[in-house]
């Protein structure tokens, strides 16, 4: 049964005022904002609907849901087609040259806010979150304090000094599934060391877990397929390049995403994560393992409806998206709508 959809009321509702007060209280708790003093916070008080629309504090809640989140299968796991990302939690803003964004992310996403966001996400139909080992303490708090059932897919790092240590930590932390983080996938393939990736995947499988391979470069997926690595799923970047900060096609270099950002605006500068999306789409048609697409919004440069549709129409089985609490319900609704209205996909569903 679909939740009842309410019509927006004219003027300020009690719910609106409650949200706004919570929002302003949150701002006051951020050191940067608190430094402006009470006069700044008072100046944020909303006196008409136009201002309310501008600052956007009247964001949707669970009563605004428009359906049920579709799920797919990853091995024996039921996974929501939209997965919660973890970059906002960690403060990895990928904000091009905006130096304050990461600090703002972490100031807003306190441990309590993370718990609230995960709880809202689960209630909205997202049953899986990406995770890294250092975030498990707050994730465990969320599960305990809310009786949550959220699953976690842990991205693991292959550090030379303790090559398999992060995998073991993820197992100890209760991860539901594991994958090799895309930066490490890129680096080891670039260096011709696919045997290292095979070792890591084998270690995950021996522990009894689903093993995924992450990648920014399509060459990682090609190498894994060629060598028939026992990968259960792929986690591959995927977004189009029709946004302003995407650099020119003739300046895009394979594996440059894991290199140092360039001072040249026409080269990589923390602005793209799938350099050749058409190639990704075409090659993934030949891959029969589940594909979780990430960076589908190019770190905020592409709108959700546009990015979600592009990913699902062109073959992704799941998408993972980092979200603030005020984005969750809209993103869930967008995913539901996009999937329900998909035309013919360029790739079969493999999950």
VOTIFI-538117 format. One record per atom (N, C-alpha, C): x, y, z. Coordinates in steps of 0.001 Angstrom, whole numbers, padded with zeros to 6 digits, always signed. Each point is the difference from the previous one (the first is absolute). Example, Ala and Ser with C-alpha at 12.3 -4.5 7.8 and 13.67 -1.06 7.14 Angstrom:
# VOTIFI-538117
+013190-005690+007800-000890+001190+000000+000900+001200+000000-000350+001050-000720+000820+001190+000060-000770+001090+000730
//
This chain:
# VOTIFI-538117
+000841-001196+000000-000841+001196+000000+000872+001239+000000-000283+000925-000905+000820+001197-000090-000334+000962+001135+001012+000679+000559-000269+000997+001025-000867+001108-000558-000834+000573+000846-000850+001109-000417+000857+001208-000329-000240+000618-001131+000778+001158-000424-000764+001256+000357+000577+000825+000818-000677+001225+000414+000312+001134-000953-000926+000935-000104+000223+001192-000805+000649+001068+000864+000920+000795-000545+000639+001040+000790-001027+001015+000473+000071+000344+001255-000922+000996+000540+000504+001394-000307-000933+000929-000101+000389+001391-000241+000566+000591+001278+000970+000858-000125+000576+000658+001157+000898-000926+000789+000287+000363+001247+000904-000766+000840-000781-000983+000846+000327-001276-000099-000648-001021+000808+000819-000234+001252-000615-000724+000959+000735-000315+001214+001226-000827-000293-000137-000935-000973+001132-000847-000362+001119+000829-000591-000391+000989-000826+001000+000871-000609+000784+000743+001064-000735+000559+000976+000668+000768+001048+000914-000893+000827-000468-001225+000276+000831-000921+000770+001289-000324-000737-000115-000258-001296+001191-000295-000795+000947+001182-000015-000597+001194-000163+000837+001178-000113+000753+000261+001294-000701-000175+001125+000667+000217+001284+001143-000988+000182-000242-001255-000391+001069-001000+000094+001162+000358-000910-000327+000483-001187+001029+000398-000968+000840+001144+000556-000674+001035+000537+000726+001156+000525+000806-000372+001241-000573-000897+000811+000743-000475+001166+001266-000716-000441-000119-000780-001079+001164-000695-000537+001050+000964-000496-000445+001071-000675+000947+001003-000478+000739+000645+001162-000737+000268+001053+000623+000662+001143+001077-000870+000626-000139-001319-000163+000979-000914+000565+001258-000140-000823-000018+000512-001233+001185-000053-000846+000893+001187+000351+001252-000228+000371+000858+001099+000445+000004+001197-000929+000054-000239-001304+000044+001098-000954-001226+000882+000129-001182-000631+000118-001243+000749+000069-000177+000658+001369+000361-000736+001046-000155+000544+001339+000818+001269+000175+001076+000086-000714+000867+001165+000105-000649+001284-000469-001060-000101-000806-000674+001196-000473-000914+000603+001062-000330-000801+001023-000817+000532+001067-001482-000128-000257-000786+000373+001030-001443-000152-000062-000658+000804-001091+000554+001158-000333-000635+000837-001019-000039-000703-001343+001038-000789-000284+000021-000737-001278-001099-001049-000018-000107-000757+001095-001013-001047+000057-001389+000608-000081-000213+001135+000697-001310+000642-000068-000320+000456-001409+001016+000423-000721-000233+000477-001362-000421-001127-000923+000204-001250+000445-000420-001149-000798-001467-000328+000221-000661+000659+000965-001401-000290+000266-000824+000254-001245-000902-000926-000301-000761+000070-001241-001321+000708+000233-000314+000973-000855-001225+000772+000152-000950-000181-001168+000431-000692-001039-000906-000239-001110+000417-001255-000751-000891-000480-000837+000246-001252-000705+001146+000096-000984+000199+001178-000589+001068+000153-000981+001354-000254+000645+000221+000591+001184+001253-000236+000704+000139-001467+000370-001113-000608+000414+000032-001409+000360+000456-000853-001171-000455+000326-001200+000408-000769-001166+001481+000195-000288+000500+001200+000262+001400+000294-000298+000936-000782+000914-000254+000022+001317+000928-000686+000900-000309-001484+000119-001197-000419-000463-000282-001414-000142-000056-000793+001282-000478+000608+001113-000033-000745+001253-001217-000899+000109-001014+000198-000831-001193-000835+000058+000191-001223-000887+000924-000872+000387+000311-001140-000845-000935-001164+000310-000144-000944-000937-000975-001077+000143+000326-000947+001149-001059-000639+000513+000194-001051+000988-000664-001276-000506-000132-000996+000861-000487-001304-000437-001422+000040-000537-000791+000984+000426-001365+000093-000516-000024+000409-001467+001141+000444-000510+000085+000424-001399+000451-001116-000936+000246-001193+000525+000431-001106-000850-001071-000353-001026+000450-000349-001195-000929-000255-001104-000024-001456-000454+000512-000878+000809-000006-001406-000379+000987-000793+000826+000311-001180-000471+000906-000917+000700+001287-000147-000801+001112+000093+000684+001297-000119-000658+000200-001399-000586+000270-000124-001301+000282-001309-000595+001311-000576+000539+000094-001313-000022+001205-000685+000449+000513-000946-001084+001262-000363+000125+000605-001005-000860+000769-000980+000863+000567-001014-000611+000735-001024+000731+001495+000138-000246+000745-000025+001079+001457-000065-000061+000365-001294+000717+000292-001047-000763+000136-001303+000630-001330-000385+000618+000018-000296+001296-001242-000329+000702-000567+001190+000767+000544+001181-000244-000424+001199+000719-001031+000785-000802-001007+000508+000692-000937+000935-000608+000531+001412+000224+000239+000718-001084+000632+001317+000071-000897+001031-000676-000235+001115+000656-000773+001080-000614+000747+000527-001218-000741+000334-001051+000637+000502-001223+000771+001293+000266-000454+000777+000961+000723+001197+000446+000679-000328+001318+001309+000149+000031+000814-000300+001174+000535+001309+000572+000049+000087+001320+000543+001195+000643+001522+000022-000104+000552+001078-000549+001445+000171-000056+000537+000535+001313+001312+000094+000118+000575+000424+001283+000911+001220-000102+000112+000624-001164+000908+001143-000108-000441+001189+000839-001304+000254+000065-000458+001109+000832+000341-000239+001463-000105-001253+000427+000316-000333+001385+001463+000296+000299+000865-000347-000944+001434+000162+000221+000547+001364-000337-000807+000828-000668+000468+001329-000366+000803+000047-001276-000090-001045-000831+000688+000006-001294-000891+000713-001004+000162+001293-000091-000954+000806-000751+000192-000060-001506+001201-000272-000472+000280+000070-001441-000578+001298-000565+000398+001114+000597-000615+001288-000305+000836+000844-000947+000739-000667-000892+000849+000708-000950+000974+000882+000776-000107+001327-000108+000947+000861+000711-000635+000734+001181-001123-000476+000495-000622+000605+001179+000610-000631+001249+000802+000754+000708+000791-000580+001082-000776-000161+001305-001162+000624+000119-000742-000060+001253-000988-001168+000050-000297-000623-001137-001122-000934-000080+000173-001213+000914+001184-000580+000032+000201-001181+000843-000239+000327+001468+000471+001156+000438-000223+000411+001381-001472+000215+000300-000721+000555-000952-001434+000217+000172-000736-001335+000093+000393-000954-000830-000623-001324+000034+000135-000620+001388+001220+000000+000528+000236-000660+001280-000610+000779+001162-000080+001323-000121-000630+000793+001054-001498-000278+000068-000614-000160-001143-001439-000275-000043-000294-001436+000420+000784-000934-000514-000256-001419+000257+000690-000455+001276-000530+000460+001130+000448-000511+001291-000393-001472+000106+000517-000684+001002-000381-001404+000181-001517-000147+000114-000624+000895+000758-001448-000083+000169-000721+000230-001317+000488+000933-000790-000621+000265-001301+000163-001203-000930+001153-000651+000054+000210-001198-000817-000996-001085+000391-000184-000194+001302-000958-000995+000481-001406+000334-000489-000383+001266+000097-001326+000420-000455-000159-000214-001509+001059+000288-000744-000064-000138-001461-000118-001460-000408+000759-000871+000639-000101-001426-000291-001379-000536+000357-000528+000463+001125-001329-000451+000431-001068+000442-000998+000069+001251-000421-000938+000508-001002+000126-000792-001299+001226-000271-000406+000235-000738-001244-000613-001388+000053+000199-000681+001123-000557-001346+000115-001524+000033-000019-000580+000949+000707-001458+000123+000004-000533+000334-001390+000817+000673-000810-000418+000381-001350+000207-001125-001010+000623-001091+000409+000144-001147-000889+001411-000331-000437+000985+000777+000444+001401-000308-000306+000498-000980+001057+000351-001198-000407+000352-001010+001000+001488-000320+000065+000809+000754-000753+001437-000274-000055+000769+001308-000087+001125+000060+000695+000863+001181-000043+001430-000423-000304+000699+000817-000751+001444-000176-000139+000653+000465+001300+001109-000625+000334+000641+000299+001264+001505-000165-000156+000746+000665+000877+001430-000261+000157+000223-000348+001464+001112-000635+000285+000180-000548+001340-000079+001043+001106+000531+001179-000251+000026+000971+001100-001367+000591+000317-001015-000283-000823-001351+000491+000295-000866-001034+000703+000534-001198+000209-000840-001025+000613-000435+000313+001434+000785+000692+000815-000503+000324+001337-001333+000747-000024-000125+001013-000849-001273+000725-000059-001067-000842-000696+000390-000828-000961-000962-000892-000653-000562-000996+001011+000848-000531+000860-000465-000929+001031-000909+000713+000999+000312+001248+000318-000892+000782+000869-001373+000134-000637+000001+000286-001279-001274+000116-000727-000806-001291+000108+000641-001135-000264-000707-001274+000058-000556-000265+001397+000793+000312+001018-000408-000269+001376-001094+000955+000469+000167+001287-000260-000924+000998+000540-001346+000023-000708-000038-000449-001245-001254+000047-000761-000538-001390-000331+000678-001046+000481-000334-001374-000391+000017-000133-001517+000965+000665-000622+000092+000021-001451+000461-001327-000583-000349-000210-001253+000362-001226-000718+000837+000304-001248+000499+001217-000094+000755+000409-001185+001204-000920-000232+000167-000433-001246+001172-000781-000391+001136+000950-000382+001215-000508+000007+001133+000846-000380+000906-000720-000989+000413+000737-001023+001001-000474-000954+001254+000820+000264+001027-000650+000504+001194+000728+000438+001031+000086-001119+000439+001232-000279+001109+000172-000941+001301-000172+000775+000874-000820-000534+001223-000342+000720+001231+000471-000760+001029+000359+000761+001231+000558-000546+001117-001045+000047+000795-000048-001030+001091-000975-000086+001332+000699+000212+000276+000354+001246+001245+000677+000336+001165-000985-000044+001118+000428-000555+001148-000903-000154+000514-000521+001341-000019+000844+001027+000560-000402+001285-000876-001016+000740-001284-000051-000341-000921-000959+000618-001053-000337-001043+000409-000749-000993-000763-000145-001235-001430-000492+000218-000188-000974+000853-001328-000582+000207-000654+000459+001301+000675+000888+000716-000485+000409+001317-001353+000678-000019-000244+000845-000993-001276+000714-000045-001154-000951-000301+000281-001031-000780-001015-001026-000263-000356-000719+001295+001006-000387+000761-000247-000684+001274-000772+000900+000957+000321+001290+000007-000718+000932+000869-001468+000105-000394-000268+000005-001305-001385+000083-000471-000797-001225+000433+000631-001159-000075-000651-001226+000463-000303+000104+001488+000986+000449+000776-000188+000143+001446-001072+001035+000331-000149+001000-000861-000983+001061+000240-001414-000376-000430-000155-001185-000562-001341-000463-000330-000517+000429-001354+000890+000271-000950-000447+000373-001345-000849-001117-000601-000975+000395-000817-000852-000977-000679+000674-000531-001259+000690+000881-000707+000773-000353-001197+001188+000946-000061+001018-000349-000782+001216+000808-000081+000384+000215-001454+000687+001106-000236+000586+000195-001330+001300+000771+000119+000826-000127-001027+001274+000713-000051-000259+001415-000494+000425+000988+000754-000236+001403-000361+000590+000322-001370-000718+000817-000774+000351+000240-001394+001379+000572-000238+000477+000834+000905+001335+000557-000163+001069-001074-000006-000185-001018+000848+000972-001100+000039-000140-000891-001224-001233-000209-000456-000184-000744-001240+000734+000660-001149-000163+001317-000129+000674+000741-001065+001519-000110+000103+000522+000218+001191+001454+000042+000171+000651-001344-000323-000598-001081+000501+000630-001305-000226-000095-000432-001455-001074+000352-000684-000081-000323-001430+000964+000879-000789+000097+001261+000352+000943+000897-000673+001427-000517+000122+000323-000591+001160+001351-000511+000250+000185-001442-000476-001028-000561-000633+000107-001370-000495-000004-001052+001089-000672+000279+001118+000020-000901+001151-001378-000593+000274-000608-000562-001015-001315-000598+000212+000062-001157+000988+001165-000601+000151+000146-001104+000953-000287+000466+001425+000294+001261+000298-000286+000542+001331-001510+000112+000221-000707+000414-001048-001456+000077+000108-000594-001397+000139+000553-000956-000733-000470-001382+000097+000198-000536+001415+001133+000356+000604+000272-000433+001373-001039+000568+000962-000314+001278-000158-000958+000653+000894-001409-000566-000180-000416-000173-001255-001322-000573-000262-000087-001409+000579+001059-000783-000196+000031-001354+000539-000109-000014+001514+000632+000965+000655-000041+000076+001459-001420+000297+000483-000681+000910-000675-001391+000311+000365-000877-001239-000158+000176-000708-001109-000814-001186-000267+000262-001097+001045+001254-000153+000405+000329-001009+001009-000652+000315+001341-000244+001284+000240-000676+000408+001229-001506-000243-000069-000483-000385-001184-001415-000314-000148-000881+001169-000390+000599+001042-000605-000756+001202-000351-000054+000211-001509-001030+000702-000447-000029+000463-001377+001139+000982-000202+000687-000120-001137+001180+000825-000269-000221+000850-001239+000132+001303+000161-000169+000919-001118+001304+000677-000375+000059+000500-001228+001167+000744-000474-000432+001403-000376+000666+000990+000582-000284+001388-000317+000923+000517-001085-000472+001008-000734+000812+000548-001091-000521+001354-000438+000938+000872-000376-000325+001194-000771+000290-000288-001471+001106-000673-000235+000404-000348-001359-000676-001290-000453-000522+000019-001207-000611-001198-000573+001020-001114-000191+001288+000365-000076+001038-001010-000181+000027-001005+001149-000435+000422+001179-000050-000914+001142-001024-001101-000263-001181+000394-000439-001051-000980-000278+000442-000938-001122+000585+000566-001040+000463-000819-001128+001024-001037+000455+000931+000426+000840+001046-000916+000466-000589-001117+000857-000924+000358+000877-000629-001012+000857-000786-001011-000825-000702+000487-001012-000764-000896-000861+000932-000890-000827+001061+000579-000512+000946-000770-000818+000647-001123+000800+000365+000311+001250+000670-000989+000848-000988-000866+000780-001282+000275-000201-001062-000781+000652+000150-000015+001520+000298+001154+000567+000065+000103+001453-001379-000305+000587-000060-000697+001131-001291-000401+000581-000716+001154+000712-000177+001082-000729-000667+001189+000535-001510-000230-000023-000688+000363+001070-001456-000167+000061-000754+001204-000553+000611+001176+000077-000652+001209-000510+001055+001065-000253-000365+000966-000821+000895+001120-000298-000584+001298+000555+000895+000866+000451-000373+001336+000468+000763+000979-000883-000677+000514-001011+000658+000795-001043-000655+001369-000124+000826+001039-000076-000512+001352-000233-000780+000062-001306-001030+000877-000013-000771+000148-001232-000825+001278+000056+000345+000926-000862-000796+001223-000161+000292+000563-001381-000920+000789-000519+000271+000640-001295+000917+001206+000204+000393+000641-001081+000945+001121+000101-000611+001319-000454-001314+000100+000079-000682+001217-000449-000204+000967+001167+001098+000410+000596-000048+001008+001059+001252+000869-000124-000081+001215+000518+000985+001037-000304+001424-000369+000386+000200-000593+001155+001372-000233+000468+000646-001249-000590-000712-000751-000833+000625-001134-000692+001029+000530-000995+001201-000554+000041+001036+000514-000897-000092-000670-001381+000631+000597-001017-000159-000459-001385+000430-001454-000206-000695-000666-000901+000271-001412-000285+001455-000238-000392+000572+000893-000811+001371-000232-000474+001055+000221+001079-000420+000440+001192+000930+000195+001112-000167-001072+001085-000835-000982-000259-000255-001036+000996+000978-001161-000171+000651-000354+001085+001029-001036-000037-000368-001146+000939+000116-001215-000502-000301-001189+000799+000810+000002+001287-000648-000363+001091+000578-000099+001340+000338+001358+000620-000319+001099-000660+000343+001315+000563-000796+000311+001260-001115-000668+000201-000828+000260+001179+000747-000334+001286+000898-000982-000056+000747-000358+001206+001346+000722+000071+000239+000913-000915+001223+000803+000045-000252+001320+000711+000953+000898-000089-000136+001311+000617-000874+000898-000876-000894+000781+000614-000816+000920-000802+000867+001048-000682-000423+000408-001181+000778+000955-000788-000427+001432+000292+000937+000935-000135-000323+001426+000091-000617+000513-001297+000083-000802-001029-000564+000349-001304-001485-000348+000003-000850+001003-000192-001439-000233+000035-000444-000986-001070+000772-000178-001035-000356-000928-001071+000452-001433+000270+000487-000234+001221+000399-001355+000381-000679-000369+001314+000274-001199+000468-000678-000510+001193+000263+000892+001210-001070+000362+000715+000166+000830+001199-001127-000290+000989-000136-001270+000379-001051-000445+000920-001374+000353-000557-000174-000267-001278-001217+000446-000686-000705-001083-000796+000673-001137-000250-000605-001090-000757+000424-001339+000596-000915-000976-000081+000310-001324+000552-000256-001123-001007-000682+000298-001088-000065-000910-001145+000393+000825-001216+001228-000172-000433+000525+000827-001086-000599-000367-001354-000432-001238-000119-000498-000482-001298-001314-000760+000191-001072+000707+000331-001265-000663+000327-000590-000834-001127+000182+000422-001241-000530-000792-001114+000685-001357-000064+001314-000008+000219+000734-001267+000006-000460-000891+001155-000237+000629+001154-000493-000759+001150-001319-000678-000333-000924+000778-000535-001318-000531-000342+000099-001161-000986+000805+000168-001030+000110-001034-001031+000646-001270+000544+001077+000159+000764+000680-001202+000492-000847-000731+001038-000667+000742+000881-000765-000648+001061-001164-000818-000541-000399+000237-001243-001027-000848-000621+000470-001445-000109+001314-000191-000033+000560-001347-000151+000273-000668+001341-000185+000732+001081+000311-000504+001341-001285-000501+000655+000022-001216+000491-001214-000610+000549-000033-000020+001528+000942+000655+000618-000004+000096+001459-000672+001303+000420-000603+000035+001198-000672+001223+000448+000955+001191+000030-000570+001154-000323+000780+001240-000074-000644+001058+000884+000756+000431+001001-000396+001144+000822+000714+001220-000562-000751+000949-000506+000598+001223-000543+000125+001038+001105+001154+000654+000059+000154+001090+000966+000488+001259-000704-000026+001103+000713+000255+001332-000552-000970+000308-001158-001228-000457+000132-000960+000178-001095-000436+001457-000153+000241+000818+001015-000312+001429-000089+001257+000840-000183+001119-000652-000271+001283+000699-000153+000254+000917+001188-000218-000547+001203+000212+000746+001244-000789+001303+000024-001263-000092-000372-000897+001143+000130-000117+000897-001205+000662-000333-001097-000065+000847-001198-001183-000347-000901-000616-001150+000232-001117-000475-000813-001215-000176+000905-001165+000404-000466-001218-000148+000782-000384-001460+000181-000664-000337+001124-000348-001399+000270-000814-000676-001101-001032+000651-000507-000830-000655-001018+000815-000299-001255+000821+000936-000396+000863-000155-001168+001021-001114+000230+000699+000064+001125+001045-000979+000294-000531-001400+000233-001114-000105+000733-000578-001318+000270-000466-000645-001305-000693+000793-000827-000510-000555-001254+001148-000458-000898+001035+000829-000107+001142-000362-000842+000609-001320+000459+000161-000157+001311+000626-001212+000532-000859-001233-000252-001277+000078+000338-000856-001172-000142-000310-000320-001461-000207+001013-000816-000278-000257-001419+001180-000670-000697+001199+000315+000463+001201-000495-000665+000648-001183+000703-000747-000656+000884+000462-001296+000458+000286-000229+001462+000050+001038+000835+000288-000225+001416-001113-000825+000639+000374-000936+000858-000982-000781+000754-000372+000695+001302+000947+000720+000563-000201+000777+001218+000766+001309-000157-000387+000998+000774+000796+001219+000085+000237+000310+001470+001153+000537+000302+000269+000461+001355+000209+001501-000041-000668+000698+000916-000025+001461-000014+000172+000519+001421+000976+000861+000211+000147+000652+001288-001104+001026+000179-000627+000015+001171-001155+000873+000222+000028+000639+001378-000401+001256+000048-000340+000632+001266-001439-000385+000341-000383+000202+001253-001345-000395+000419-001094+000677-000822+000202+001264-000345-001042+000732-000718-000120-000413-001465+000890-000872-000465-000057-000487-001377-000587-001403-000119-000117-000698+001108-000316-001425-000040-001337-000290-000670-001074+000607+000480-001331-000331-000524-000122+000377-001470+000499+001164-000369-000044+000383-001415+000768-000993-000870+001166-000431+000465+000790-000948-000784-000675-001365-000099-000622-000434+001082-000745-001262-000039-001147+000106-001000-000755+001092+000074-001099+000192-000949+000498+000043-001441+001128+000664-000199+000564+000092-001350+000405-001373-000521+000647-000797+000845+000396-001350-000411-001219-000854-000334-001028+000075+000832-001230-000758-000248-000603+000400-001340-000089+001304-000240-000596+000506-001241+000818-000405-001223+001313+000177+000082+000864-000313-001145-000087-001481-000356+000098-000867+000993-000035-001442-000261-001360-000422-000552-001067+000582+000541-001350-000358-000453-000249+000410-001443+000689+001024-000463-000259+000535-001335+001142-000242-000984+000868-000955+000315+001099-000309-000907-000530-000545-001320+000606+000451-001067-000262-000629-001287+000852-001252-000101+000334-000390-001189+000857-001160-000183+001413+000341+000442+000546-000805+000899+001361+000209+000468+001001-000475-001037+001182+000606+000059+001060-000428-000893+000707-001250+000479-000353-000477+001185+000632-001177+000608-001063-000756+000784+000083-001312+000014-000925-000793+000801+000208+000289+001481-001033-000253+000785+000164+000037+001450+000762-001258+000420+001019+000184+000821+000751-001145+000501-000061-000076+001522-001002+000632+000569-000209-000048+001447-001456+000330+000300
//
